[in-house]
Amino acid sequence: MTIEPFEDVPPGGDLLTAYDLAHLATYIHLLDAEKAPENPWRQAVASLFGIDAARDPGRARQVYESHLDRARWMAEVGYRQLAERELQRRDSPGKD
């Protein structure tokens, strides 16, 4: 898996951001990892962000938790904005 450039803490707030759009796949992977029976957060942070939790545990945990929080927001709230954005794109004049 290619590691996308990332911030240690994703943007917050109540609006969908360009960062969110660029990291949708990461958010999905984090939500999947959270549901795994053994919840291998260290493995997820290594594969998604390239951070070794044994060498940098504080940063690894911060990156994992902050992105997981944003992933949850996307699953609960942000997806509506994503759907609205897609509907507007489809309904706009000059679409392909």
N, C-alpha and C positions, 0 to 999 in steps of 0.2 A: 504494500500500500504506500502510495506517495504521501509524504508528510507535507501538508499545506502550511504555509507561513501562518503563525498565530501569535496572539498576544497572551501574556500570562493570565490576564483577566479579560474576558470578552466585554464588549460594550453592554451596558445594562439599559434599563429604561423600558418604556412601554411601546416602543416603536421598533419594527423590523429594521435591521440595518444591513448595509452591504456586507459587513462581516458575517452576519447570520446567514445570508444567502450563500456566501463563499464556504461556509462551514456546515451546511446542512448534513452532508454525509458523516461528518465527524460527530455531530449531535446524535444522529441515528445510531452510530456505532457505540456511543457512550450509553445511550438508553438500553441498547441490547446487552452491553457488558454489565450494566447494573442489575439486569434480570438474571444473569448467569448464576447457577446454584452456588458457586464458590466466590462470586463477585470479585474477579481478579483485577482490581483497579490498577495495581502496579503494572500488570501486563497491558492493560488498555492505555495507560499513559505512556508506556514505552512504545507501543505500536502506532498510536495516533499522534503523539507529540515528540517522540524520540528522546524522552527524558528517562534517565535511569533513576528510579525511586530509591535505590540503595545509596546512590552517590549524592543525590539532591532531594531528600525526602520532603522538605518543607515546600520547595517549589513544585515538586511533582504533585503533592496533595492539593496545593492551591490551584494549579492549572486544572487538575482533574475535577475538583469540586466546583470551581467557578464555571467551567464549561458544562458540567453536568447540570448545574442550576439553570444555565441558559437553555440547555436542551429541554429540560422540563418545562420551562416557560414557553418554548416553541411548541411543545406538544400540547400544552394547555391553552395557550393564548395566541402566540405568534402565527400558528398555522392559519388562523382566520385571515390575518393580514396577507399572508402568502397567497391564499386562495383568492382574495379580493384583487390582489395585484395581477394574478393570472387572468381573472375575468376581465379586468380593465384592458389588459394587453390584447385579449381576444376580441374585445368589442371596439378597440380603437380603429379609426379610419387608417387606411394604408397598410393594414396588416398583410402579411404574405399569404 
